[in-house]
């Protein structure tokens, strides 16, 4: 493995500033890594020419003595639901297979202006609907973590391509998106850091929508510091997004002080699920002890509405999806499958353009919004969502941060759970509550399962308190000292 691909964003920034290597050399090393790892199917579209063009521009800026941002010259992967000017954006779907947007999403524009080097667009569950990256029209993504049983593992979803790219050392960071856990859960499965900021912190403009009241952009990196650095270049207030919040933006990386003395850490008792593997419980207890040893005070808290979070999410999100995906009709853009009438063209286009999971969620969403069921399901779910938010608000009156597991299991083999959608949906049981409440949360690698697969620990803080999130996340990361590497890297060394 080329040593340049083993660096962190922070170390790459320092190396570029010192002149130890150029942005072009850094880009070339990662382009070669992407090409050598196509068997992971992490990328839908590779953009090596664009990456070299941006890397050369970065080197020119440094040569002229221009002030460089921390992301200037850093090779990143971008989830394929961010619209990118002149570069195909498919959202993992056949219906958008030939769509090339003439504009740039706000988040990727911010990263571009910061000097980040886009290596390509990463694979994802179709329209971000999935927990395993097995619903993409472009095929499964394979987790770089492998065991001796010969089975390929899922990288988690829906940001599985970005997770695999970062874990497999194909990119220094990845732009993901999180609706119910789609950054944090794949981060846990892939042994990396995944961070979802407060809803409204990052603009959603130019992101292909799944559930508009839940979707949020965020960074996927190999360290907590890198997540703070990358998030700094992603956030902004954006008048083009009515949900974008005009809030002061702190220096996220400066928050990593390692001092959490006297912070109160909430431990929700409802997150101890029946049948949860012992290794998850053991890691959670270890995380509590690590934070306690660093001077924090663990406090058991109760979040009784937690048990309703998953069913609430799987009413609200499909309802919003059924509305958002109505625009894909074969008329304006994307796939068109002709029929003898307009209605038949709609049916043919959507029937062939959408995969099974997307069709399932559209039908669920249409059902819960239909006459006779709207009050029974959707209205009740929205009331529960409010109660879940209020419960978090009350809990945060007594604690500064919450600690939970990220996922109820390590990465499972491709093909498992595919016949049972409910079992698949349970992968997000720990991440969904924070999404419904719009809270910032982060997954940090905590250790390995009994079999040797990564497990993540999950932190949640108050709205717009990403500083505490990064501070506690940094302490957790230091205590865990997670240095294990995917076995995949041994095969390409």
Phi, psi and omega per residue, in radians:
X1 nan 2.263 3.080
X2 -1.078 2.276 -3.050
X3 -1.089 -0.446 3.129
X4 -1.122 -0.494 3.120
X5 -1.450 -0.132 3.125
X6 -1.635 -0.043 -3.111
X7 -1.329 2.849 2.950
X8 -1.631 2.990 3.062
X9 -1.068 -0.770 -3.113
X10 -1.072 -0.784 -3.134
X11 -1.228 -0.588 3.089
X12 -1.161 -0.753 3.077
X13 -0.993 -0.816 -3.129
X14 -1.125 -0.720 3.139
X15 -1.130 -0.687 3.100
X16 -1.147 -0.733 -3.129
X17 -1.134 -0.618 -3.140
X18 -1.406 -0.263 -3.092
X19 1.443 0.326 3.115
X20 -1.132 -0.511 3.083
X21 -2.750 2.894 -3.130
X22 -1.729 2.883 3.067
X23 -1.121 -0.588 3.109
X24 -1.151 -0.753 3.106
X25 -1.099 -0.696 3.121
X26 -1.134 -0.741 3.128
X27 -1.150 -0.765 -3.122
X28 -1.060 -0.683 3.128
X29 -1.112 -0.696 -3.125
X30 -1.348 -0.584 3.060
X31 -1.081 -0.745 3.110
X32 -1.117 -0.666 3.129
X33 -1.147 -0.707 3.109
X34 -1.080 -0.794 -3.114
X35 -1.133 -0.595 -3.112
X36 -1.374 -0.227 -3.044
X37 -2.043 0.537 -3.121
X38 -1.160 -0.311 3.107
X39 -1.175 -0.305 3.063
X40 -1.359 -0.315 -3.137
X41 1.000 0.636 -3.085
X42 -1.319 -0.485 -3.074
X43 -1.946 2.438 2.971
X44 -1.553 -0.778 -3.135
X45 -2.273 2.144 3.053
X46 -1.652 2.482 -3.116
X47 -2.241 1.075 -3.072
X48 -1.110 -0.673 -3.134
X49 -1.121 -0.763 3.109
X50 -1.113 -0.697 3.134
X51 -1.078 -0.784 3.141
X52 -1.168 -0.636 3.107
X53 -1.082 -0.786 -3.137
X54 -1.247 -0.595 3.092
X55 -1.140 -0.737 3.101
X56 -1.089 -0.691 3.107
X57 -1.115 -0.639 3.103
X58 -1.120 -0.801 3.124
X59 -1.081 -0.664 3.124
X60 -1.130 -0.694 3.110
X61 -1.089 -0.767 3.135
X62 -1.157 -0.683 3.141
X63 -1.085 -0.537 3.136
X64 -1.501 -0.023 3.117
X65 1.411 0.247 3.132
X66 -1.216 2.536 3.115
X67 -1.121 2.239 -3.098
X68 -1.814 2.360 3.040
X69 -1.284 2.926 -3.110
X70 -1.151 -0.338 -3.133
X71 -1.731 0.029 -3.080
X72 -1.183 2.038 3.135
X73 1.539 0.087 -3.081
X74 -1.530 2.143 3.128
X75 -1.301 2.184 -3.119
X76 -2.273 2.818 3.021
X77 -1.876 2.550 -3.083
X78 -2.167 2.150 3.112
X79 -0.988 2.468 -2.966
X80 -1.391 0.472 2.939
X81 -1.960 0.028 2.996
X82 -1.511 2.101 3.082
X83 -1.140 2.282 -3.104
X84 -2.242 2.139 -3.040
X85 -0.991 2.025 3.083
X86 1.405 0.031 3.134
X87 -2.122 2.281 -3.071
X88 -0.882 2.430 3.097
X89 -2.322 1.907 -2.997
X90 -1.898 -0.276 -3.017
X91 0.943 0.461 3.108
X92 1.233 0.323 -3.013
X93 -2.110 2.551 3.042
X94 -1.121 -0.561 -3.049
X95 -1.193 -0.367 3.092
X96 -2.010 0.350 -3.025
X97 -0.983 -0.623 -3.069
X98 -1.882 0.349 -3.102
X99 -1.528 2.151 3.043
X100 -2.127 1.868 -3.051
X101 -1.225 2.562 3.090
X102 -1.631 0.337 -3.100
X103 -2.589 2.944 -3.062
X104 -2.028 2.375 3.066
X105 -1.113 2.712 -3.113
X106 -1.081 -0.756 -3.108
X107 -1.101 -0.817 -3.138
X108 -1.241 -0.504 3.042
X109 -1.144 -0.728 3.094
X110 -1.067 -0.766 3.120
X111 -1.145 -0.698 3.109
X112 -1.083 -0.774 3.137
X113 -1.179 -0.448 3.072
X114 -1.374 -0.125 3.092
X115 1.689 0.103 -3.132
X116 -1.115 2.572 -3.063
X117 -1.858 1.937 -3.097
X118 -1.441 2.103 3.129
X119 -1.463 -0.406 -3.119
X120 2.771 -3.089 -3.108
X121 -1.843 2.248 -2.998
X122 -1.629 2.651 -3.138
X123 -1.135 2.706 -3.055
X124 -2.801 2.785 2.979
X125 -1.065 2.474 -3.058
X126 -0.940 2.163 -3.093
X127 0.919 0.494 3.109
X128 1.173 0.361 -3.111
X129 -1.757 1.622 3.132
X130 2.850 2.844 -3.123
X131 -2.129 0.187 -3.025
X132 -2.486 -0.031 -3.062
X133 0.995 0.778 3.086
X134 -2.058 0.043 -3.132
X135 -1.795 0.068 -3.124
X136 -1.191 2.431 3.038
X137 -1.088 -0.419 -3.075
X138 -1.613 0.205 3.047
X139 1.673 2.934 -3.112
X140 -1.178 2.538 2.892
X141 -1.615 2.499 -3.115
X142 -1.877 2.282 3.115
X143 -1.182 2.298 3.093
X144 -1.111 -0.300 3.109
X145 -1.416 2.142 -3.091
X146 -2.245 2.645 3.059
X147 -1.998 3.047 -3.085
X148 -1.337 -0.078 -3.107
X149 -1.360 -0.075 3.090
X150 1.407 -0.009 -3.135
X151 -1.556 2.366 3.027
X152 -1.383 2.398 3.122
X153 -1.717 2.705 3.034
X154 -1.323 2.643 3.086
X155 -1.581 0.054 -2.989
X156 1.540 3.000 -3.098
X157 -2.680 2.938 0.090
X158 -1.535 -0.204 -3.094
X159 -1.466 0.692 -3.053
X160 -1.164 -0.574 3.115
X161 -1.146 -0.767 3.093
X162 -1.134 -0.687 3.116
X163 -1.093 -0.810 3.139
X164 -1.127 -0.649 3.142
X165 -1.137 -0.716 -3.141
X166 -1.294 -0.790 -3.133
X167 -1.144 -0.610 -3.122
X168 -1.499 0.133 3.106
X169 1.068 0.655 3.045
X170 -1.649 -0.356 3.121
X171 -2.592 2.662 -3.141
X172 -1.395 -0.419 3.108
X173 -2.704 2.828 3.120
X174 -2.371 2.403 3.019
X175 -1.525 2.013 3.117
X176 -1.976 -3.101 3.004
X177 -2.443 2.619 -3.017
X178 -2.301 2.061 3.083
X179 -1.864 -0.818 3.074
X180 -2.308 0.133 -3.107
X181 2.522 0.215 -2.947
X182 -1.296 -0.059 2.926
X183 -1.788 -0.801 -2.972
X184 -1.302 -0.733 -3.121
X185 -1.147 -0.814 3.063
X186 -1.134 -0.504 3.059
X187 -1.095 -0.738 3.111
X188 -1.115 -0.795 -3.131
X189 -1.144 -0.468 -3.005
X190 -1.888 0.031 3.052
X191 1.285 0.575 3.120
X192 -2.228 -3.129 3.089
X193 -1.663 2.291 3.080
X194 -2.292 2.241 -3.004
X195 -2.225 2.223 3.025
X196 -1.858 2.030 3.102
X197 -1.314 3.058 3.067
X198 -0.985 2.445 3.075
X199 -1.007 2.209 -3.107
X200 1.749 -0.205 3.141
X201 -1.232 -0.697 3.079
X202 -1.888 2.473 3.108
X203 -1.195 2.486 3.048
X204 -1.666 -0.013 -3.072
X205 -1.125 2.229 -3.140
X206 1.514 0.052 3.014
X207 -1.665 2.336 3.080
X208 -1.135 2.141 -2.961
X209 -1.385 2.447 2.924
X210 -1.919 -1.285 3.099
X211 -2.227 1.865 -2.896
X212 -1.132 -0.489 -3.135
X213 -1.474 0.023 -3.086
X214 -2.188 -0.589 -3.053
X215 -0.994 2.339 3.071
X216 -2.657 2.365 3.111
X217 -1.331 2.714 3.081
X218 -2.959 2.893 -3.095
X219 -1.593 2.614 3.021
X220 -2.215 2.102 -3.000
X221 -2.495 -3.120 3.133
X222 -1.684 -0.193 3.080
X223 -2.449 2.825 3.099
X224 -1.153 -0.715 3.111
X225 -1.034 -0.736 3.128
X226 -1.099 -0.653 3.110
X227 -1.104 -0.711 3.114
X228 -1.132 -0.735 3.135
X229 -1.114 -0.793 -3.085
X230 -1.216 -0.712 3.125
X231 -1.042 -0.636 -3.126
X232 -0.962 -0.604 -3.117
X233 -1.596 -0.018 3.138
X234 -1.758 -0.561 -3.009
X235 -1.381 2.638 3.019
X236 -3.101 2.729 2.953
X237 -1.466 2.375 -3.027
X238 -2.352 2.003 -3.132
X239 -1.178 -0.289 3.115
X240 -1.356 -0.182 3.138
X241 -2.097 1.963 -3.078
X242 -1.158 -0.300 3.125
X243 -1.682 -0.015 3.101
X244 -1.270 2.301 -3.041
X245 -1.730 2.285 3.106
X246 -1.471 1.514 -3.046
X247 -2.219 2.513 3.105
X248 -1.038 2.480 -3.093
X249 -1.863 1.964 -3.130
X250 -1.344 3.032 3.003
X251 -1.473 1.747 -3.031
X252 -1.095 -0.753 -3.095
X253 -1.132 -0.545 3.137
X254 -1.165 -0.297 -3.125
X255 -1.295 -0.252 -3.086
X256 -1.392 1.285 -3.070
X257 -1.635 -0.178 -3.085
X258 1.215 0.123 -3.117
X259 -1.854 1.865 3.080
X260 -2.136 0.395 -3.109
X261 -1.014 2.276 3.086
X262 1.261 0.064 3.029
X263 -1.205 2.488 3.114
X264 -1.700 2.177 -3.094
X265 -1.870 1.981 3.128
X266 -1.368 2.338 3.117
X267 -2.078 1.746 -3.057
X268 -1.243 2.112 -3.083
X269 -1.189 -0.424 -3.118
X270 -1.253 -0.186 3.132
X271 -1.436 -0.016 3.030
X272 -1.528 1.665 -3.021
X273 -1.512 2.619 3.027
X274 -1.094 2.292 3.101
X275 1.425 0.090 3.119
X276 -1.161 2.310 -3.118
X277 -0.958 2.489 -3.127
X278 -1.041 -0.566 -3.115
X279 -1.165 -0.501 3.086
X280 -1.236 -0.788 3.103
X281 -1.077 -0.726 -3.140
X282 -1.094 -0.773 3.129
X283 -1.133 -0.712 3.125
X284 -1.043 -0.811 3.109
X285 -1.095 -0.641 3.102
X286 -1.114 -0.738 3.103
X287 -1.048 -0.720 3.092
X288 -1.048 -0.772 -3.128
X289 -1.150 -0.672 3.115
X290 -1.058 -0.790 -3.120
X291 -1.224 -0.625 3.087
X292 -1.113 -0.732 3.131
X293 -1.134 -0.443 3.139
X294 -1.520 0.045 3.054
X295 1.874 -0.007 3.118
X296 -1.463 2.822 -3.126
X297 -1.988 1.942 3.087
X298 -1.221 2.403 3.136
X299 -2.345 2.121 3.081
X300 -1.257 2.282 3.130
X301 -2.197 2.889 3.127
X302 -2.113 2.268 3.067
X303 -2.220 1.287 -2.991
X304 -1.087 -0.408 3.135
X305 -1.397 -0.025 3.121
X306 -0.939 -0.673 -3.071
X307 -1.138 -0.298 3.129
X308 -1.678 -0.081 -3.025
X309 -1.111 -0.808 -3.079
X310 -1.140 -0.869 3.083
X311 -1.084 -0.581 3.077
X312 -1.101 -0.793 3.139
X313 -1.062 -0.738 -3.077
X314 -1.434 0.206 2.846
X315 -1.868 -0.841 -3.082
X316 -1.133 -0.874 -3.064
X317 -1.119 -0.842 3.099
X318 -1.108 -0.578 3.106
X319 -1.085 -0.802 3.119
X320 -1.189 -0.621 3.122
X321 -1.129 -0.706 -3.120
X322 -1.095 -0.549 3.082
X323 -1.340 -0.825 -3.100
X324 -1.123 -0.640 -3.055
X325 -1.510 -0.008 3.082
X326 -1.139 -0.354 -3.130
X327 -1.221 -0.319 -3.125
X328 -1.541 1.589 -3.014
X329 -2.194 0.060 3.140
X330 1.460 0.029 -3.080
X331 -1.693 -0.884 -2.962
X332 -1.614 -0.764 -3.131
X333 -2.787 2.943 -3.142
X334 1.423 -2.893 -3.081
X335 -1.098 2.498 2.975
X336 -2.316 2.190 3.052
X337 -2.021 1.957 -3.012
X338 -1.125 2.722 3.047
X339 -2.547 3.096 -3.114
X340 -1.344 -0.257 3.101
X341 -2.503 2.981 3.119
X342 -1.089 -0.775 3.128
X343 -1.067 -0.700 -3.141
X344 -1.186 -0.614 3.073
X345 -1.119 -0.744 3.068
X346 -0.995 -0.870 -3.091
X347 -1.080 -0.794 -3.123
X348 -1.139 -0.770 -3.111
X349 -1.095 -0.842 -3.097
X350 -1.280 -0.616 3.131
X351 -1.131 -0.680 3.141
X352 -1.577 -0.468 -3.047
X353 -1.434 -0.574 -3.127
X354 -1.700 2.465 3.066
X355 -1.383 3.069 -3.032
X356 -1.077 -0.745 -3.103
X357 -1.178 -0.694 3.116
X358 -1.138 -0.759 3.104
X359 -1.077 -0.690 3.125
X360 -1.048 -0.817 -3.077
X361 -1.250 -0.612 3.056
X362 -1.069 -0.745 -3.130
X363 -1.173 -0.692 3.073
X364 -1.075 -0.809 -3.114
X365 -1.112 -0.732 3.115
X366 -1.125 -0.670 -3.137
X367 -1.108 -0.855 -3.055
X368 -1.265 -0.274 3.084
X369 -1.689 -0.059 -3.041
X370 -1.378 2.762 3.138
X371 -1.019 2.345 -3.134
X372 1.661 -0.376 -3.127
X373 -2.095 -0.236 -3.096
X374 -0.990 -0.880 -3.135
X375 -1.201 -0.672 -3.065
X376 -1.197 -0.582 -3.064
X377 -1.986 -1.114 -2.993
X378 -1.148 -0.869 -3.122
X379 -1.060 -0.718 3.122
X380 -1.129 -0.696 3.120
X381 -1.120 -0.695 3.126
X382 -1.158 -0.623 3.072
X383 -1.145 -0.722 3.106
X384 -1.133 -0.670 3.110
X385 -1.041 -0.714 3.101
X386 -1.106 -0.737 3.120
X387 -1.112 -0.689 3.111
X388 -1.102 -0.748 3.100
X389 -1.092 -0.808 -3.136
X390 -1.086 -0.634 3.119
X391 -1.108 -0.758 3.067
X392 -1.089 -0.762 -3.121
X393 -1.042 -0.749 3.116
X394 -1.143 -0.729 -3.133
X395 -1.108 -0.666 -3.105
X396 -1.295 -0.085 3.003
X397 -1.252 -0.353 -3.101
X398 -2.026 -0.170 3.132
X399 -2.347 2.801 -3.131
X400 -1.700 -0.487 -3.057
X401 -2.702 2.692 3.068
X402 -2.046 2.548 3.115
X403 -2.120 2.220 3.100
X404 -2.465 2.970 2.893
X405 -1.183 2.793 3.067
X406 -1.515 -0.771 -3.080
X407 -2.405 2.687 -3.091
X408 -1.394 0.037 -3.138
X409 -2.815 2.890 2.933
X410 -1.330 3.122 3.127
X411 -1.010 2.362 3.129
X412 -1.797 2.896 -3.077
X413 -1.248 2.542 3.055
X414 -1.046 2.273 -3.100
X415 1.866 -0.436 3.088
X416 -1.335 2.589 3.068
X417 1.189 -0.005 -3.069
X418 -1.189 -0.480 -3.089
X419 -1.521 -0.049 -3.097
X420 -2.296 1.644 -3.106
X421 -1.003 -0.600 -3.119
X422 -1.120 -0.757 3.082
X423 -1.075 -0.656 3.103
X424 -1.151 -0.734 -3.126
X425 -1.134 -0.485 -3.126
X426 -1.165 -0.229 3.090
X427 -1.068 -0.419 -3.077
X428 -1.750 0.246 -3.002
X429 -1.069 -0.570 -3.117
X430 -1.548 -0.365 -3.049
X431 -1.666 -0.481 -3.050
X432 -1.074 -0.718 -3.088
X433 -0.972 -0.780 3.131
X434 -1.130 -0.564 3.107
X435 -1.175 -0.784 3.127
X436 -1.056 -0.578 -3.129
X437 -1.578 -0.065 3.113
X438 1.240 0.414 -3.017
X439 -1.555 2.642 3.034
X440 -1.293 2.481 -3.101
X441 -2.663 2.726 -3.103
X442 -2.510 2.496 3.002
X443 -1.892 2.262 -3.122
X444 -2.118 2.316 3.106
X445 -1.022 2.229 -3.085
X446 -1.917 -0.410 -3.105
X447 2.933 -2.931 -3.127
X448 -1.994 2.612 3.057
X449 -1.233 3.049 3.122
X450 -1.033 -0.531 3.140
X451 -1.457 -0.296 -3.136
X452 1.844 0.408 3.100
X453 -1.869 2.618 -3.049
X454 -1.184 2.611 3.050
X455 -2.289 2.463 -3.092
X456 -1.924 2.677 2.977
X457 -1.907 2.536 -2.910
X458 -2.118 2.237 3.116
X459 -2.046 2.499 3.121
X460 -2.300 2.394 3.079
X461 -2.262 -3.130 -3.136
X462 -1.174 2.832 3.092
X463 -0.975 2.353 3.091
X464 1.056 0.444 3.040
X465 -1.942 0.841 3.095
X466 -1.088 -0.441 3.140
X467 -1.079 -0.823 3.094
X468 -1.115 -0.665 3.137
X469 -1.028 -0.830 3.139
X470 -1.198 -0.649 -3.123
X471 -1.104 -0.851 -3.141
X472 -1.229 -0.654 3.099
X473 -1.065 -0.670 3.114
X474 -1.132 -0.688 3.109
X475 -1.162 -0.752 3.119
X476 -1.072 -0.747 3.137
X477 -1.100 -0.751 -3.135
X478 -1.129 -0.710 -3.133
X479 -1.207 -0.709 -3.123
X480 -1.200 -0.591 3.137
X481 0.838 0.920 -3.083
X482 -1.347 1.818 -3.105
X483 -1.997 0.010 -3.127
X484 -1.102 2.577 -3.139
X485 -2.127 2.610 3.089
X486 -1.062 2.446 3.140
X487 -1.102 -0.379 3.114
X488 -0.993 -0.627 -3.103
X489 -1.137 -0.479 3.131
X490 -1.162 -0.584 -3.100
X491 -1.324 -0.284 -3.124
X492 -2.014 0.145 -3.128
X493 -1.174 nan nan
